[in-house]
Amino acid sequence: MARVLTPRAEDFPRWYQDLIAKAQLADNGPVRGSMVIRPAGYAIWERMQAEMDARIKATGAENAYFPLFIPESYLKREAEHVEGFSPELAVVTHGGGKQLAEPVVVRPTSETVIGEFMAKWVDSYRDLPLLLNQWANVVRWELRPRLFLRTSEFLWQEGHTAHIDEADARAYARRILHDVYQDFMVGELAIPVVVGLKTSRERFAGATATYTCEGMMGDGKALQLGTSHELGQNFAKAFDITYSAKTGGVAHAWTTSWGVSTRMLGGLIMTHGDDNGLRVPPRIAPIQAYVMVVKDGEGVGEAAGKLRDALRDAGVRVALDDRTDTPFGRRAVDAELKGYPVRVEVGPRDLAAGNAVVVRRVDGSKTPVAVDDVVANVLAALDADQRALHDEALALRSSRTVEVSTLAEAIEAAATGWARLPWSAVGPQGEAEANGQGVTVRCLVRADGSVPQSEDEPDLIAILARAY
């Protein structure tokens, strides 16, 4: 049978594009850099949304919605912010057939418009903390677009909060980093991430500190999967977000922002996909078990339907494929491409022996299982394969991360993976030199792996890599 995908080892970027197309996850939109997310891709995003939303709400944040259009003057009120986003802005100058009195920006992020309304809604210390989140689309004009990873329009959540003091804001930004983002990425996406502090060169425009979750992709490059920012009082002062203090007087609030996007779908593909297609971690999979009728036979369709119902009753997200007018081989290849964690194949011969065949996507194993034992077998497989995907990704990261002592060694190591070296051996000057060769400092961590507060702390470790 002719190969369906370009092998990863032969051409990783082509493999990635092939997989997205053949697994029917997304298409390029009609405007350069735009993206059409197909049902198979959007179903995974919906699962991501649901899991993330539950975690976000557990931190006390509430969902809201803010406008797509932002007055250009809002962005200019925080100078560093507008400077950082200026090259990526899409600006509307005409509406209703007339030139607008003031241009409006299609939101690249919403700190400014949300800051405007926080100033209206916060009056007293009793109104703090104000914890908001929105699920929305944003636009950042990309010069080199790539589906899911960098598109001019993408979907995300963006959280924005206001706090009574710096300590409370910092604690909340870090809570989002660990209890929401890291927990979700490791537990649901099975992607082992390194959490750390961005350097001042890499941090979010207008932030005082940016924390990040970095994952290693199948080709050894890094992908920033999510960030959480301390904004200090920069936006509070720009938008006059003040409150009457408990001890008297008026004080500016301290704010945070944080977000993850459809980029996580790209990360899932590049972390877990193989030469046969996508491998979706069972906990995030819209379809965890795919029951397939191999071919018509006495009692086959009925048995397959009963297995579907039994799996559904056991809490498994399941679908039934009884399209016997389509060759089974073609359907099996399609199921492999789409990454269904488990297939349950029901055919006349196996059924006559009282069995169905359980096929596991992670290791490719095909095991005849007594019909009465299929549900227990599938549940065990889903649990084991969630762990297996995480452990496989962790083993890859460990094998392709090296400890070095010089910047030159780090840049060389970044050709195939990640490098760890003392931040004191890099510094801002070395970081600029690495950037000139396409290598970035992904984050800084303490020697014990914890997240520092400042790049000026002693004995920090820098992680350098090429990145998407």
HELIX and SHEET records of a PDB file:
HELIX    1   1 PHE A   12  LYS A   22  1                                  11    
HELIX    2   2 PRO A   39  ALA A   58  1                                  20    
HELIX    3   3 GLU A   72  LYS A   76  1                                   5    
HELIX    4   4 ALA A   79  PHE A   85  1                                   7    
HELIX    5   5 SER A   86  GLU A   88  5                                   3    
HELIX    6   6 GLU A  111  TRP A  121  1                                  11    
HELIX    7   7 TYR A  125  ASP A  127  5                                   3    
HELIX    8   8 GLU A  166  ARG A  175  1                                  10    
HELIX    9   9 ILE A  176  GLN A  182  3                                   7    
HELIX   10  10 ASP A  183  GLY A  187  1                                   5    
HELIX   11  11 ASN A  234  PHE A  239  1                                   6    
HELIX   12  12 ARG A  263  HIS A  272  1                                  10    
HELIX   13  13 VAL A  300  ASP A  313  1                                  14    
HELIX   14  14 PHE A  328  LYS A  338  1                                  11    
HELIX   15  15 PRO A  348  ALA A  352  1                                   5    
HELIX   16  16 VAL A  371  ASP A  373  5                                   3    
HELIX   17  17 VAL A  374  SER A  399  1                                  26    
HELIX   18  18 LEU A  407  ALA A  413  1                                   7    
HELIX   19  19 TRP A  423  ALA A  425  5                                   3    
HELIX   20  20 GLY A  427  ASN A  435  1                                   9    
SHEET    1   A 2 ALA A  26  ASN A  28  0                                        
SHEET    2   A 2 MET A  35  ILE A  37 -1                                        
SHEET    1   B 7 GLU A  62  ASN A  63  0                                        
SHEET    2   B 7 LEU A 130  VAL A 139  1                                        
SHEET    3   B 7 GLU A 153  HIS A 163 -1                                        
SHEET    4   B 7 TRP A 254  SER A 261 -1                                        
SHEET    5   B 7 ALA A 222  GLU A 230 -1                                        
SHEET    6   B 7 ALA A 209  MET A 216 -1                                        
SHEET    7   B 7 VAL A 194  LEU A 197 -1                                        
SHEET    1   C 3 PHE A  69  PRO A  71  0                                        
SHEET    2   C 3 LYS A  98  VAL A 106 -1                                        
SHEET    3   C 3 ALA A  90  GLY A  95 -1                                        
SHEET    1   D 2 THR A 242  SER A 244  0                                        
SHEET    2   D 2 VAL A 250  HIS A 252 -1                                        
SHEET    1   E 5 VAL A 318  ASP A 321  0                                        
SHEET    2   E 5 ALA A 289  VAL A 293  1                                        
SHEET    3   E 5 VAL A 342  VAL A 346  1                                        
SHEET    4   E 5 ASN A 355  ARG A 360 -1                                        
SHEET    5   E 5 LYS A 366  ALA A 370 -1                                        
SHEET    1   F 4 THR A 401  GLU A 403  0                                        
SHEET    2   F 4 TRP A 418  PRO A 422  1                                        
SHEET    3   F 4 ILE A 461  ALA A 465 -1                                        
SHEET    4   F 4 THR A 440  VAL A 445 -1                                        
END                                                                             
